[in-house]
Amino acid sequence: MTPIPRTISLLWALRSYCGSHQCKPCYFTWLDEQRVDRTPGLLSHFSPNDMPAKEVMAFARTLKGSAVRRVFLAGGEPLMWRPVLDLIEILKEGGLEVVVCTSGVALNQPGLAQRLVELGVDGASVSLDSTDPDYNDTWRPPRKEGDGWEGVVSGVKALLAARGSSAKPRVGLYTVITKLNLPDITAVPQLAADLGCDYAVPQPVALPQNHSLHDTLALTDAELPLLHAGFERLYESGLPLQLPPRTYPGQVASAVHQLTAAVDGCFGGDTLYFAEPDGSLWDCPSSLKMAATPAEAHRTIKGSDAAELFGKSSGCGNDCALFSVDCVNMWPLMDFDRVLGATNSGSPA
């Protein structure tokens, strides 16, 4: 039997709960933001419908025989879910690459960082929005003392120490860029390099127009000169890090200015899919795409076999007229062959 080509990345928002932070601009909604109507794809930290562990594991076992090559485990906070190590073990035994997307605080749990190394986790993307602890903890308020900026950095150090001289996991910092922290386009990658991380991704904040913080945080045309200058300094810095390709700043600017309403040859529903905690499966995490998906086309991983679910391209796959900042934040995910497969070069393509 001819092996199935493994070309798909699955971004899996595994759980709704986030145990360490209450990030104000999070793409999950908080209790005071809940809507009466159930918008397709709307994520909530208070969802009662997360898939039970047994069903999560059952679906994970089917990924071995599917076209899925890489799984990004996100949330919520995936490392706060007790069965997560069992899930990672299943995924790795199935020959998949696993990248954990985390706040970083859970990495301080005794033995957790070492266990991730032992399981062969391929990457860990840690969220840190600034080199200024006060700014970071204002917009990512810790739930308890010790879970703020210092806890995140401590968690990164713990994972890097557990990794030692091993090649895996690759460790990187993700930074949400708003109109208030533009200097962190360069400052956080410098911190990442100083810590010994392998990659850094500054990504634009993604907030709907009706979000209470949109006007306070969302980037506008007024920030474009500083945005361009910051990225230029970053690429010229020579930091020993993998960075997004040089096309990325232009994509960010396009999303800010809305220069285009289309994506040529979109990867959504072709090489990227998005699964939610309740099992809902989408061609991509774009809120526009979710809203445009008719009810009869809604799918789920719950009770499904991955080989059948990802057996053929289902979505955009070609050109998509629903370009938004959500799209821009997915492009770095599609660059992970380079992130996971290369040594630090400091010279993005």
Buried (B, 14 or more C-beta within 10 A) or exposed (E): EEEBEBEBBBBBBBBBBBBBBEBBBBBBBBEEBEEEEEEBBBBBBEBEEBBEBEBBBBBBBBBBBBBBBBBBBBBBBBBBBEBBBBBBBBBBEBEBBBBBBBBBBBBBEEEBBBBBBEBBBBBBBBBBBBBBBEBBBBBBEBEEEEBBBBBBBBBBBBBBEBBEEEEBBBBBBBBBBBBBBBBBBBBBBBBBBEBBBBBBBBBBBBBEEEBEEEEBBBBEEEBBEBBBEBBBEBBEBEBBBBBBBEEBBBBBBBBBEEEEEEBEEBBBBBBBBBBBBBBBBBBBBBBBBBEBBEEEEEBBBBEBBBBEBBEEBBBBBEEBEBBBBBBBBBBBBBBBEBBBEEEBEEEBE
